[in-house]
């Protein structure tokens, strides 16, 4: 029923502000004449970096975080530099508008964006808050009839989350910089999720496998000859041990079980070869399976990962496009409920496509898993009061968008379909071996007699330990005491498996179950921990880096609560209470930062950290004599055994070995560590003396490969005294603060050289590069040198690749001039085929390709380049994603690198939030 506000809408210009340009186009099409739809392109204001604050605020209570600690944690907002133009455009549009509709998303983030727009634009016309779960004509008409007030509780919750994340990151990250490595970051959610991945790897590292054996037989009936397979289940009345009967230390924990080793299993198999088998029991049970609930954000990411191999980030970006173009409902929700219109649409479509018998008599209702499913959204489903089938959208959707829409459609329709029905049969059969042991085999099979919802959709599963390889199968019709013939009985050996690594899907599921993060943050959190270098993907598995181990260890020891799962989940519940109006954000922040009563706040913990032993934090024992250390240039192994020089009595520097970057932590076993130490090339090998300078020349293994360098000795007191003075800009001389040491000449070894084999002559030749060949007719000098991508010629800014590294010392000026006389190609890399091709770009009409670049793969149409986002595999890219990334890059424009701007005048502080009603 239309609200009073909606019934009195004026007929003049109505300005509608949404978040994204793609959404604005779709909405404008449905709203029609009189409505002007503009996009804010996300948030228009945010907290600045403290260094960007006006000078007079840097020393105030605002200066540390851009948050006023003494004034109820009031944020100091500024308009983002890249949004100033957009704000000016919105103000210009508002000047001749009669009404303003804030139509950003209806969750916390969207509510905060609407509030920021209101604070910045300061409209003098009626303002209406408008929300909708899907972009369809019917939904928009309903939204116009149900305008509401701005929800300041949601705004308070979002603002509190933003402030607590600033406090958390700005207090903890500097500790990581000092004690682990520069440029690291800590976060309220990301640090806890990193701990999850590290803990799973610790479990794998501590895991000790156990061996066990069982028997597998092929049996057939004597009358019909039907065959089936069965596995040994019991021996002399005791259950045969399986993987579930061992703990992670390889110890047998199962009670009253028969643990077969290889000798016993093979002897038993031999003793059963000619035994008389018979059916001992046949049990039939009815089988019923219910459909899964409609998608939430979490389950959509999980299922898209399992079935479509999408990353969480790819799933959410694809879902965003489907939502903005009116194909699905809002994709950030933890509710699994459907509206009555959606339920009716799903039931109607299931009946039409599969038959009335596939639809239950009453509609299905799904309870939310989350105790506080937030935001007023439905589950993720196809948009509209009647759904479009995948076949109906096939011409409009391509690639990933079609696959994801089809998945959502199937899940939604199946959720309102009838249970799958069938029966499960379990056959037990046995015989006595020649040594008198009684062996009982067992097999189960499920026969589906009515597919029900399985006709439309079946949910995928994550990998787990001890998965049964049994599948649905039909068993022969046998009865008790029927004789069976054993065609083959074989012994099989097994090893217990360590806990499987998390995938993006299973980690998202774990986050949801523990209450860590929220639907809108799952994908971004996973991207963050990969972008920070804490986690990498190995296939679909998530593998932590050694630096993640150091970070987690430091946080566990000194910030225990802040990486505690329950504590983090309670923080989310606190934000939920704020969103529900049950608590004030400022009170919650005071408790968090300053503490209350006997509870210590974050500020006190940071101020009283005491000494933190960085070496201990970055060390992990691998054996009694080997320690893994995380150093400036990556992880390495170091011997703890001290070796003393027999002649001088001095302690010799400990032996070391680099750890390969692609070696997973659980693969660094004691045996592997010893192998790395034994095969490590010497860190430094003396090659001889440079004949002119007299400096020693050595070969070394470095972070970026093997190289040679000259060792420049320490300066004498006389040399230091005779150093040239430094000058300030005003010309006044001043002695240097430190001795100015000459920079040693270095050079990377050629691919055909090693630290052990390179000679002094080769080293001197490498250090002499670049080699001057001469000049061209215009007097431009031509040199030849070696680079990251191979050997090349250089003339001014014009570089040309040449063949092999050895040609650096043989190529002549004439040959170089001949190369420069040819039309320039895009280097040797031009001959390398692109990694992927996606047809023509709709804007530039140029071919889109993915190429391997200096900093990794990038997407280009020949005009615009954009690096493939970190954490996204080239195989995951689609034409739609490539087009969107290029469009985003064009919209941002070229990166401007300018000198640091002078301090700005203080921006006006953000006014207090005010409640805005739908004005009449």
Secondary structure, DSSP 8 states (H G I E B T S, - for coil): ---HHHHT--SS-EEEEES-HHHHHHHHHHH-TTEEEEE--S-SEEE--GGGS-HHHHTSTTTTTTEETTTTTEE-EEE-GGGHHHHHHHHHHHHT-SEEEE---SSHHHHHHHHHHHHHH--SSEEEE---SS-SHHHHHHHHTS-B---HHHHHHHHHHHHHHHHHHHHHHHHHHHHT-TT----TTHHHHHHHHHHHHHHHHH----EEEEEEEEEEETTT--EEEEEEEEETTEEE--GGGB-TTS-B--SSEE-B-HHHHHHHHHHTTT--EEEEEEEEEEEEE-----B-HHHHHHHHHHHH---HHHHHHHHHHHHHTTSB--S--------HHHHHHHHHHHHHHH-GGGS-SS------SSTT--SS---B-BSSSS---HHHHTTT--HHHHHHHHHHHHHHHHTTS--EEEEEEEEEEEEE-TTS-EEEEEEEEEEEEE-GGGGT--------TT-------------TT-EEEEEEEEEEEEE-------BHHHHHHHHHHHT-S-TTTHHHHHHHHHHTTSEEEETTEEEE-HHHHHHHHHHHHHSGGGG-HHHHHHHHHHHHHHHTTSS-HHHHHHHHHHEETTEE-HHHHHHT-----HHHHTEEESSSSEEEEEETTEEEEEE---EE-TTT--EE---EEE--TTS-GGG--HHHHHHHHHH---SEEEEEE-TTT--EEEEEEETTEEEEEEE-----HHHHHTS--EE-TT--EE--SS-------EEE--TT--TTT--HHHHHHHHT-SEEEEE-TT--EEEEEEETTEEEEEETTEEEE-S-GGGGGT--HHHHHHHHHS---S-GGGGS--SEEEEE-TTT-SEEEEEEETTEEEEE-SS-EEE--TT--GGG--HHHHHHHHHHHHHH-S--------------------------
